[in-house]
Amino acid sequence: ERTNVPLVIHGGSGVPAAQRRTLARGGQIAKFNIGTEMRQVWGAALRDALADPGAFDRVAILRATEVPLAQAARGIIAQLR
């Protein structure tokens, strides 16, 4: 209410989804930093890919993280609507 400058929520990974939605719909928040949340998803997907004892191709191992990351990003964006 005090500014007409779009704001950024730093540390957005710790903000509950319902609160993010409320902030996003309020119109003043232009960006949510969710890097920690995305790195957690990436780390879990990477650990899953590395759990395969036959995995050796680094490109294939890293490719296995793409779908979980995309799904997480889509889910977070959907929560803001």
Number of C-alpha atoms within 10 A of each C-alpha: 6 4 7 8 10 10 13 13 15 13 13 17 18 12 14 9 15 11 12 21 17 14 16 17 12 10 11 15 16 12 13 20 14 17 13 13 18 18 12 13 19 21 14 14 21 18 13 13 18 16 10 10 7 8 11 10 9 10 8 11 18 14 13 17 19 14 12 16 19 14 12 16 16 11 11 19 12 11 15 16 10
